[in-house]
Every structure is written in C-alpha cells, then in structure tokens.
Amino acid sequence: MTEHAADDGERIQAEISRPNPEEISAHLGRILESPPFVNAHQLRQFLTHLVTSVLEGREDNLKEYSLGRDVFRRGESYDPRTDAIVRVQASILRKRLATYYAKSGEGEPIRIDLPKGGYVPRFLPAPLSEPEPPSVEDLPAPPLERPPARRGWLKAGGGFVAGVAMAGVTQLIRKSPPKPATTLDGEPFSFAARRASPLIWGPLLEGERPIQLAFGCPQFFRGGGLYLRDIDINSAEDPAARERIQKHTHALGQYLTPAPNTYTGVGEILGIYRMTQFVTFQGASSALENVQVLSPDSIRDRNLILVSSFRFQTVLDLLSLPRAFVPRYQGGGAFVPVERQDGEADAYLPATSGGVSRSYGLVSYWTKPETGGRVLLISGIESWATQGAVMYITSEASLRDLEGRLAGKLRDDSKGVQVLVEIQGREDRAVNVHYVTHRVL
C-alpha cells in the first residue's frame, strides 16, 4: 500500500467513526473549562469559532484572512502577509490542545485536531495516535511562543537572556506571593500599593477585573538568513516604513518580509520581571502575554498593564486614548508635549555626559478606555529607560509623592493622567528616576 493510500484509509476510517455534533459540542465545553483554556479568552474564542464553523458547514470560511478579520478583529484592511496573528494563535492553539490531551483530557474519547498549514479542525476518535508531549506550561494564560532556533551567537545570546528572564516571571506567576519580595535594584517590596497609591494602584488592583500583564515587541524583518531591526520602523503597514525596507532590500540584496515578534529589549524584560514581582506581592492574580497577540477584544473588561518601549507598536495604537505627551521617533527619540505649558521643554530628548546617560520615560494611566478596563502603559525612549519608568511606578516613595501631586486633580470624571519622568543610567541600566511633570487628561 502506498503512503497516500494509507493516508486516505485513515481519513476515511476517521470520517466513518466521526463523533456526532452533540458529542463534539460537549467535548468542546470541557476543553474550554480546562486549565490550559479557562483564562485564555482569545484562544477560547478562536477554538469555538473553528469548531462551530465546521459543525454548521461553514468550513470554507476558515481562511487566514477571514479569521484575522472576524475572530481577531483586524478589520477589512487586514493583510496576513504583514500580520501573523492567525498563524501565531493557531500554533499556540495546537500546543494547548496537546497539553489538554496529555493531562486532564487524557481519557477523552474524542480528539480535536488542527492540522498544520490549515484552519479546518478534524474530529477524531481517540486514540488514533499518541498525543505529542506538551510543550507549554499549564498556566492560566497563553505563555510566550518559543522562538525558533536561529543561526549566529547574537541571536542565540538574545534568546538565552529572554528565556532566563521569562522563566523567572513564570515562576513568580505560579508560586504564592513572596514575603518579602526583593526587586532588581535591591529595594524590597514591603508596602501595600493600594494604600500608598489609592488613585492609581487602588483601582488597578481592586480585584473586580482580572489583570493582563503584557510586554512590547519591536517589528523585525527577515530574509536570506538575516534578522533586521530598523528602530524607525514601528509597523510594517506604515507606507514610509515600506520605502525604508525597500532600500534595505536593495542594499543587502535580500528580499525582506515581516518576521514574527519573538524578541524584545532587555529593559522590557527586566521591567516586566519587576512588574510581575510587584503585582504578585500585592496579592493580585495576573496573566502574562506578548502584546502583539492581544487585541482590543481580548483585553475587554481587563485591567491592562503594559511595559513597552515607545517605539514598539502595540494594541493601544488601535484605541482612541487621550494623550498630553506623544513620542517623536526622529533624532534619537523624544517625548513632546502636545501643548507646552510654562516651565516645560519643547521636547524631552536623551543625552549623555561624563559617562552618565539621561533619558525619559512616560507613565500613562487611562481610566476610561473603550475596552472597559483600566490601562497602565509604562514606556521609555530606550529599553533601559522603560525599565527606569517601571522602577518609578513601583516605588513607595515615588508613588506617595505622585499621589500628593494628583490629590484633588485626578477626579472621577478624569480620563487619566500622564507622568513624565527623567531616568539616569550607566551602561544601559537605569540607576535613578526623578519626577519631571504630569498632565491630568
């Protein structure tokens, strides 16, 4: 018997013994309430859409474009060539299903299989084959995709640093809150954030909404074994960015395409590590995700805490959020007041003198975004400045000082506040952080 004949025989046998719709629906319900899926809103929605489409005879609509538009709300302008959200989520979904069948769903009589390269699930009786070993931890939210192996010591080194840091973050999420926790700069978390910061951290930690922690990732491009980052390109959809990529293509002699977001800055990793320590010590439950796989719908009715360089495109770019300070990418980067007030600079630019670097971070807190939850965005001009801004918003002394400045100004009818801070650093590591100015929105 040929290989193709054997494959056809398995397919025919699977179709003959295919479970009925009622069995499949009940099986889907058990999957959605299992540990790998119960808190993964986007994956739950994705899997439900795939299964119900097949059961209702609409599998012809399970194409990458229609899934990106309908499930992940990318809109009519969605381009799968520049946005890998569907492929990334499908890969995570396959791993989550493998985790379910290897653990709590080991005795299930049905298997939902999503063949690689497609989005039409198959419903198979179990066991047709042994489930592959799980490759993700049994966490309450989707973990990071493991980056594929790449050549070169620089890429391997970057992956190692990120992997070690994220392993620490995972342990923090899984274990009970440490007593006391020690931050990266040696300062112990020994204070209750709700009492020290009732205007900002009080609502964020109120417990009525789940907390979604997220970190930003830059836009990379790849081609011919190269992995390229242009710091002036923050989105593959920007027309100006396309012109720059064309220039890089001609200069390098390689055709470049958008790459999956698998790397981030060291400052972002250190920042989200500290933020995870802080939230965990406060006794709050949280999930961690790469912001590039989040959508406005996936953070609906969640309090989002995002640590991201101001150069990285994020889900917040899709929301209409008021801003008093905006980033300027040219000339090394800067934060610029939308309307300059007395005593403020025209632009806040980084500088270096005597081996000490000075940069700026921006803490943005929105109380009424369209997603329903609250949003805290911590960003810096450089990666290490982002880390410094996280230090500021998790420091008891800084928070008490800020709350004093906001008392009577950040009211119930306010849309939020933006706080500009100055960060001093050495060797690309934040050392000191100082308040500069703020603007209630």
N, C-alpha and C positions, 0 to 999 in steps of 0.2 A: 504494500500500500504506500502510495506517495505521501509526502508531508502535507500537501494541500488536501488530499483526500482525507487524511486523518483529522485535519483541522475542520473540514466540512462535517465529518462524522460527529465530532464533539459539539459543533454548533447545532446540528440537527437534533442530537440527543438532548442538548440543553433546552432547545425550544419545545421538544415534546414534553419534558418534565418541568417546564417553566411554572413557577408558583402563580396562583391566581391573584388578581388585584387586591382582594381583601387581605391576603397574607402579606403581600408586599407593603401595603399601607401600614399594617400593624408592625411589621418589621422596621419600617422607616421611623415610626414613632418611638420604638425602643432605641434606635440609633441616636435620634435627636436628644433623648434624655440621658444618654450615656456620658461619662466623664470627658471623653475627647470632644464632645459636641455641645454639651449643655450650655456653656458660656461663650461659644463661638458663633455669634449671631450671623456673621456673613457666610460662614460655611454651612450653617443650618439652612439659610435661605437658598444658597446655591444648590445643595443636595436636594432639597424639597422641590425646587424648580425642575431639576433634571428628571427626578423620578415621576412627578406628576405629569410632565410633558409627555413622557413615554406612555404612561398609563392612559392618557387622554388622546393618544395617537398624534401628538404634535412633535414627534422627534425630528422632523425636517427643519424645525426652527432652532434646533440646538447647534447653532453655528457660533463661532467665536464673536463675530460682530454683534449678533442679536443678544448673546449672553452679556457682553460688555455693556450694551445699551440698556437692556431690560432688567438684568439682575444687579449689575454693579453701577447703574445709573450714570453711565458715561455720556449719554446724550447722542443725538444723531450724528455729531461730528466725530464720534469715537473711531479711532484708527488702530487696529490691532498691531500694525507694524511698529508703532511708536509707544504703545501702552500694552504691557504684558500682563495686566491684571487677571485676565481669564486663565491664561496658561499657568501663572503662579498659583492661583487659587485651586486650579484643578490638580496641580502637583501636591499641594498641601492636603487636599481632599482625599487623594489616593492613599497618602500616608496615614491620615486619620482613620480611614476605613480599615487599613491593615492593622492599626493599633486596636481598634474595636474588636475585630475578629480574632485577634491574638490574645485578648484579655477578656473583658466582660461579655463579649459576643461569641466566645469560642464555641458554645453549644448551639448557636443559631442554625436552623435548618435551611436558611437562605443566605445567599451572598449577593450583595450589590457590587458589581464590578464596573469600573470606569476604565476602559481600555486606553492605553497611552495613544496620543495623537488624535483623540476624538472626544466628544462630549455626550455621547449617547450611552447611558448605562445599560448593562445587561443584568438580568435577574437569574441567578443560577442556583440550583440545589447544592447544598453542601454535604460532604466535601467533594468538590471536583478536583481540587488540588489543595495542598497545604498552604495556609496563608503565609505570606512572607513575613519575616521578623519585623516588629515595629521599629521605626527609625526616628520616632519623636517621643518626647516625654509625655506622660499622661497629665497635662496641665489644664487649667481652666480656660485658657485662651490659646490661639494658634501661636506656636513658637516660631523662631526665625527659620527661614529656609537655609539649609546648609549650603554655602557657596560651592559650586563645582570646582574641582581641582584645576589650577591654572599653573602655567609654567612661570619660572622666574622666582628668585629669592624674595623680591619685593612684595609680590602678590602673596606668597606663602607666609611671609612675616606678618603682613596686614591681617590675613585671615587668622593667624595664631593669636595676635593681640586681641582681636574682636572676640574670638572664641573663648579665650580665658576670661575676659570681662563678662561676657554674656553667661558663661557658666556660673559665675558668682551671682549674677542677677537672678538666674533660675533658682539657685539655692535659697536666695532671700525670699522669693515668692512662695516656695514650697514649705519653708520652715516657719515656726511661730516667731513672733517679733523678738529680737534680741534685747536683753536687758543688761546694760545699756548698749546701744549700737555706737560704733566709732566710725566717723566719716573719714574720707580720704585725707583730709588735712589734719587729722588727729583730734578734732573737736567732737566730743561725744554728744549724741542726741539725748538730752536729759530734760526736755521741756515738752509741754503739751502745746502743739501748734494751734489748736482750737482756742486756747486761752490767750496765747501770745499774739495771734492774728485772727481775731473774730471776723474781720471784714473780708479777708481773702481765704485763708485756710479753713475757717469755720464752715462756710458754705461748701467748699470743695470736699471736705471730709464728713459732711453731715450724715452720710450713710443711706440716704433715700435713693441715691443713684449710684450705680457701680462706677468705679474709676477705671478709665482706659489710659494706661501709660503708653507712650509712643516715642520713638526716636526717628530723626530725619535721615534720609539717604540722598546723596547727590546723584545727578544724572551722569552716567558713564556711557561711553560708546566703545564698540569693539569691532575688530576686523583684522584678518591676517595675523592672528596671534597677539595683536596689540590690544591694550585696555587703556582708553584715553579719558581723561577728565579735563574739561575746559571750564575754569571757575566762572567764566562769564556766561556760560550756558546753564540755565536752570530748568529748562523744559525743552524736550525735543519738538514740541509743537510751535515754538516761537519762530516766526519767519526769519528773524535776524540770526537765530541760532543755526538754522539750516544753511545759511550762507557761510557761516564760520566753519561748519562741518564740511561743507564742500571744499573750502580752502584747505582744511586739514587733509581731506581725502586726496587732493591733488599733490600736496606737499609730501605726504607719506607714501603715495602710490598704493593706497589701500582703501577699499570701499568700507565706510564705517556705518554701523547701524546701532540704534539704541540698545544698551545692554541691560539685563535685569539688575535691579538695585540690590546689590549684595555686599557693598562695603559702606562704611561710614567713618567719620573722623574720630580720632582718639578722644578729643574733647567731648564729643557727643556720647561716646561710650562711658567715659568717666562721669559725665553729667547724669546720664540715665541710671548709672550704678548708684550714685549718691542719692538721686531722687527716689529710687526704689527702696534704699535703706530708710530714707526719711518717711515715706508713706507707710512702709511696713512697721516701723517703730511706733507710728501713730495708731496702729491697730486697724488700719483700713485694708480691705481686700482689693486687689488690683490685678489687671491683666496687662501683659506687655506685648507690643506689636510694632513691626516696621510700618511707619506711617504711609508708605507707598501702597500698601494693600488695604488701607482703610478708605472708606467712602463716607459722605455725609450721612447716608442711611445707617451705616454700621456704628456710628457714634451717636446716633439719635438717643436722647434721654440718658446719655452717659456724661460724666464729667471727664473731659479730656485733658491730660497733662502731657504736653509735647515738648521734648528737648530737641532742638534742631537749629543748625546754622541758618542764618537769614538768607543764605544763598540756595538752600535746598527747597525745591518745590514740594508742597505738602497739601493735604486735603483742605487746609484752611484757605488755600487760594481759590477754592470753589465756593466759599461762603462770602457773604456781604458783611464784613466786620468793620466797624469804625476804627480809624487809626489817626493818631496825632503825630506819630513818627513813622516814617517809611524808609526802607532801605535804598541806598544808591550803590549800584554794583561797580561802577567805573572807578578807576584810580585807586584801587586797593580796597574800596568799600567804605561806606559811611552810613550813619543814621542821620536823617534830615527831618527837621520839624516841618509839618505841613503848613503851619502858620507860626512863624517865630515870635516868641514873646520876649519881653525885656529881660536881659541877663542871659539869654540863650544864644548859642552859636548858630551860625548859618548851617553848619554841618559838623558832625562829630566824627573825626577821622582818626584812625590809628597812627601811632608814631613810635619811634624807638630812639632812646638816648641813653648813653652810658651803660649799655647792656640791659637796660630795663625797658620792656615794651609796655605801651599803653594802648588799650583798645576799649571798645564799648559793647555793652550788652543791653538788651531790651527785654523787660518782663511785661508781657501783655496779658491782662486778665479781663475776659469778657463775661458778663453776667447774663446776657440775653441773646445768645446766638440762635439762629434759626433751627439748630439741631435739638434745642430744648434743654440740654445740659449746660454746664459752665465750661469754659475753656481757659486754660493757663498755658501760654506759649513762652518758653524761655529760649532766647536766641542771642547769638553774638556775631560780630563781624568775622572773627576767626573761630576755628574749632575750640581753641583754648579759652576764648572769650565766652563762648557758650557755657563751658564748664564753670567759669567765674560767675556768670549770671545765676546758675543753679546754686552756687555757694551762697549768693546773696539771699535768695528767696527761701533758703532752708536754714538760715542763721537766726537764732533767737534775738540777738542784739539788733540785727538789720530789720527784722520783722517788727519788733516793738517800735523802732524809730519810724518805720514806714507807716504803721498803724496810727501813730501820733500825727503824722502829716496828713493822713486821709480822714481823720476823725471829723465828722460833720460835713465832709465834702463828698465822700463816696456813699451816696444815699440809695434808697430802694429803687428810685427811678433812674439811676445812672446805668449806663450801658457797660461800664467797666473802667479800667484805668491802665495806662501805660507808664512804666517806670524806667527811666534811662539810668544806667549805672556805668561807672568807669572801672575798668579792670587793669591792674598792674600785673605783669607776668615776667618770668625769666625762663628762657629755653622752652618757649611754647607751653608753659604751665602757669595757670592762674595762681597768684600769691595773695593779692589784696583786692578788695572790692569796695567801692565807695558810691554812695548815692549822688546823683547829679541833678535830676529834675523829674517831675512826673506831670501827667496830664489826665484828669478825670474825663471820661468820654460821655 
